[in-house]
Amino acid sequence: MSQVDVFAQTSYGIRLEWGTEGVRRLAPCSQVVVIVDVLSFTTCVDVAVSRDAVVFPYRYKDDSAIEFAQSVGALLAGKRGQAPSLSPDSLLSLAPHSRLVLPSPNGSTCTIIARESQVPVLAGCLRNAQAISEFIHRQYSGAAVAVIACGEQWPSGMLRPAIEDFIGAGAILSQFDPAELSPEAKMAAGAYEQMRSDMPAVLAECSSGRELAALGFPEDVARASELNASLTVPIFEDGTYHQAR
């Protein structure tokens, strides 16, 4: 068996991997990709799209993001504390039908890499986990599905596995037939089942949640922990996330 076969998890219909390298491995042999970046990219996408906004993912948080936002006639999400920003609560008052650029080195980058494989890409989080899984069952029954836990980055740029993304992925994966889940996917689904009864506390106490609270944004953690509070299904097409139809 080749190395590609091993790491692509192709013996199973429903798979899980981490970060940008995981996307590169799984997207080419999948029919649907779900990006999960709970704190906070995909939670922000869910909130914005629930307000009928379209969201442009952008990989870089630098001056090029300003130029990109201008080129597509969109608002640019700024730093937390500004509005709009990569803070879910800052998007609750977003004007309907807004055009928003969300720079993110994790969720945005994974989205763009996934789309290179010409497959449907969805933005999943704890808020819309059930809506995402139901949409896949309805629109892509029997499809090979890759769920990507984006993770965070250490200062060195190396991947830092993030428990909130693992659990968020598990919330989606738990809605599928266990016989179809790869071992990696089963582990995520199991982690979710163990933690689901106290999701706000789990997110508040995990490293990423404590980091945001220390920066003064505990409300973002609370918003992200609202399990199945949303019916929104953001799909990435023609360069933007918008509500799936």
C-alpha positions as CSV (number, residue, x, y, z in Angstrom):
1,M,0.0,0.0,0.0
2,S,1.4,3.4,-0.9
3,Q,2.0,6.2,1.5
4,V,-0.7,8.3,-0.2
5,D,-3.3,5.5,0.3
6,V,-2.5,5.3,4.0
7,F,-2.7,9.0,4.9
8,A,-5.8,9.7,2.7
9,Q,-7.9,7.3,4.8
10,T,-9.6,6.1,1.6
11,S,-10.8,2.9,3.3
12,Y,-13.5,5.0,4.9
13,G,-16.1,7.3,3.6
14,I,-15.9,9.9,6.4
15,R,-12.5,11.2,7.3
16,L,-10.7,13.7,9.6
17,E,-7.4,15.4,9.3
18,W,-5.6,18.5,10.7
19,G,-4.6,21.8,9.1
20,T,-3.3,22.7,5.7
21,E,-1.4,19.5,5.1
22,G,-4.5,17.5,6.0
23,V,-6.5,19.4,3.4
24,R,-3.8,18.7,0.8
25,R,-4.0,15.0,1.6
26,L,-7.7,14.5,1.8
27,A,-9.4,17.1,-0.5
28,P,-8.2,15.5,-3.8
29,C,-9.8,12.2,-2.9
30,S,-13.0,13.6,-1.3
31,Q,-16.3,14.8,-2.7
32,V,-17.1,17.3,0.1
33,V,-14.7,19.1,2.5
34,V,-15.8,20.7,5.8
35,I,-13.5,23.3,7.3
36,V,-13.7,23.7,11.1
37,D,-12.0,26.6,12.8
38,V,-14.2,27.2,15.9
39,L,-12.2,30.1,17.5
40,S,-13.0,31.9,15.4
41,F,-13.0,31.8,11.6
42,T,-15.8,29.4,10.8
43,T,-17.9,30.7,13.7
44,C,-17.6,34.1,12.2
45,V,-18.6,32.8,8.8
46,D,-21.7,31.2,10.3
47,V,-22.7,34.4,12.1
48,A,-22.1,36.6,9.0
49,V,-23.8,34.3,6.5
50,S,-26.8,34.0,8.9
51,R,-27.2,37.7,8.2
52,D,-27.2,37.1,4.5
53,A,-23.6,38.4,4.1
54,V,-21.1,37.0,1.7
55,V,-17.7,36.3,3.1
56,F,-14.4,36.4,1.2
57,P,-11.7,34.3,3.0
58,Y,-8.2,35.8,2.8
59,R,-5.0,34.1,3.9
60,Y,-3.0,37.1,5.0
61,K,-3.3,39.7,7.8
62,D,-1.3,42.4,6.2
63,D,-1.7,45.4,3.9
64,S,-2.5,43.1,1.0
65,A,-5.8,42.4,2.7
66,I,-6.7,46.1,2.4
67,E,-6.1,46.0,-1.3
68,F,-8.0,42.8,-1.7
69,A,-11.1,44.2,0.1
70,Q,-11.0,47.3,-2.1
71,S,-10.8,45.1,-5.2
72,V,-13.9,43.2,-4.3
73,G,-15.8,46.1,-2.8
74,A,-16.0,44.6,0.6
75,L,-15.6,45.5,4.2
76,L,-12.3,44.3,5.8
77,A,-12.5,42.6,9.2
78,G,-10.0,44.3,11.5
79,K,-8.5,43.4,14.8
80,R,-10.6,42.2,17.7
81,G,-12.2,45.2,19.4
82,Q,-13.0,46.8,16.1
83,A,-16.2,46.2,14.1
84,P,-16.3,44.2,12.0
85,S,-13.5,41.8,13.1
86,L,-12.6,38.2,13.5
87,S,-14.9,38.2,16.5
88,P,-18.3,36.6,16.2
89,D,-20.0,39.1,18.5
90,S,-18.8,42.0,16.3
91,L,-20.7,40.5,13.4
92,L,-24.1,40.3,15.1
93,S,-24.9,43.8,14.0
94,L,-23.5,43.3,10.5
95,A,-25.8,44.9,7.9
96,P,-27.7,42.3,5.8
97,H,-26.2,41.5,2.5
98,S,-22.8,42.9,3.5
99,R,-19.6,41.9,1.7
100,L,-16.9,41.0,4.2
101,V,-13.3,40.0,3.9
102,L,-12.2,37.7,6.8
103,P,-8.4,37.3,7.0
104,S,-7.3,34.1,8.7
105,P,-4.1,32.1,8.4
106,N,-6.0,28.9,9.5
107,G,-9.6,28.7,8.3
108,S,-9.2,30.9,5.2
109,T,-6.0,29.1,4.1
110,C,-7.6,25.7,4.5
111,T,-10.7,26.9,2.6
112,I,-8.6,28.1,-0.4
113,I,-6.5,25.0,-0.5
114,A,-9.6,22.8,-0.4
115,R,-11.2,24.6,-3.2
116,E,-8.2,23.9,-5.5
117,S,-9.5,20.3,-5.6
118,Q,-12.8,21.6,-7.2
119,V,-15.0,20.1,-4.5
120,P,-17.8,21.6,-2.4
121,V,-16.4,23.3,0.7
122,L,-18.5,24.0,3.8
123,A,-17.8,26.1,6.9
124,G,-18.6,24.1,10.0
125,C,-18.5,24.9,13.7
126,L,-20.3,24.0,16.9
127,R,-23.1,26.4,16.2
128,N,-24.1,24.8,12.9
129,A,-22.8,21.2,13.3
130,Q,-26.2,19.5,12.9
131,A,-27.2,21.8,10.0
132,I,-23.9,20.9,8.2
133,S,-24.3,17.2,8.7
134,E,-28.0,17.2,7.7
135,F,-27.1,19.2,4.5
136,I,-24.4,16.6,3.6
137,H,-26.9,13.7,4.1
138,R,-29.5,15.5,2.0
139,Q,-27.4,16.9,-0.8
140,Y,-24.4,14.6,-0.9
141,S,-25.6,11.2,0.3
142,G,-22.9,8.6,0.1
143,A,-20.2,11.1,-0.7
144,A,-16.6,10.8,0.6
145,V,-16.4,13.5,3.2
146,A,-13.2,15.1,4.6
147,V,-13.6,17.1,7.8
148,I,-10.6,19.4,8.5
149,A,-9.8,20.5,12.0
150,C,-7.8,23.6,11.2
151,G,-5.9,24.0,14.5
152,E,-3.9,27.0,15.4
153,Q,-0.2,28.0,14.9
154,W,2.6,28.2,17.4
155,P,4.8,31.3,17.0
156,S,7.2,29.2,14.9
157,G,4.4,28.6,12.4
158,M,4.0,25.0,13.3
159,L,0.5,23.5,13.7
160,R,-0.9,23.6,17.2
161,P,-3.7,21.1,17.4
162,A,-6.7,22.9,19.0
163,I,-9.2,20.9,21.1
164,E,-12.1,23.2,20.1
165,D,-11.6,22.3,16.4
166,F,-11.3,18.6,17.2
167,I,-14.6,18.7,19.2
168,G,-16.3,20.9,16.6
169,A,-15.3,18.4,13.9
170,G,-16.6,15.6,16.2
171,A,-19.9,17.3,16.5
172,I,-20.4,17.0,12.8
173,L,-18.9,13.5,12.5
174,S,-21.1,12.1,15.3
175,Q,-24.1,12.5,12.9
176,F,-22.7,9.9,10.5
177,D,-22.8,6.1,10.6
178,P,-19.9,5.0,12.8
179,A,-19.1,2.2,10.4
180,E,-18.2,4.9,7.8
181,L,-15.8,6.8,10.1
182,S,-12.1,6.5,9.9
183,P,-10.3,5.9,13.2
184,E,-9.3,9.6,13.2
185,A,-12.9,10.6,12.7
186,K,-14.2,8.2,15.4
187,M,-11.8,9.7,17.9
188,A,-13.1,13.2,17.2
189,A,-16.7,12.0,17.4
190,G,-16.0,10.3,20.7
191,A,-14.3,13.4,22.1
192,Y,-17.4,15.4,21.2
193,E,-19.8,12.9,22.8
194,Q,-17.7,13.0,26.0
195,M,-17.7,16.8,26.2
196,R,-21.1,17.8,24.7
197,S,-22.9,18.1,28.0
198,D,-20.8,21.0,29.2
199,M,-19.6,22.7,26.0
200,P,-19.4,26.3,27.3
201,A,-17.1,25.2,30.1
202,V,-14.9,23.1,27.8
203,L,-14.3,25.9,25.4
204,A,-13.8,28.4,28.3
205,E,-11.1,26.2,29.9
206,C,-9.3,25.0,26.7
207,S,-6.1,26.8,25.8
208,S,-7.6,28.9,22.9
209,G,-10.6,29.9,25.1
210,R,-8.3,31.0,27.9
211,E,-6.2,32.9,25.5
212,L,-9.2,34.9,24.2
213,A,-10.5,35.5,27.7
214,A,-7.1,36.9,28.7
215,L,-7.3,39.2,25.8
216,G,-10.7,40.5,26.9
217,F,-13.0,38.5,24.6
218,P,-14.7,35.8,26.7
219,E,-18.0,36.6,24.8
220,D,-16.4,35.2,21.6
221,V,-15.8,31.9,23.4
222,A,-19.3,31.8,24.8
223,R,-20.8,32.5,21.3
224,A,-18.7,29.8,19.7
225,S,-19.9,27.2,22.3
226,E,-23.6,27.6,21.3
227,L,-24.1,24.1,20.1
228,N,-26.6,23.8,17.2
229,A,-27.9,27.3,17.6
230,S,-27.7,28.0,13.9
231,L,-29.3,26.5,10.8
232,T,-26.9,28.2,8.5
233,V,-24.9,26.2,6.0
234,P,-22.1,28.4,4.5
235,I,-20.8,27.0,1.2
236,F,-17.7,28.3,-0.6
237,E,-18.4,29.1,-4.3
238,D,-17.0,31.7,-6.7
239,G,-14.7,33.0,-4.1
240,T,-17.1,33.6,-1.3
241,Y,-19.0,31.8,1.5
242,H,-22.7,32.2,1.3
243,Q,-25.8,30.4,2.3
244,A,-26.2,27.0,0.6
245,R,-29.3,26.7,-1.5
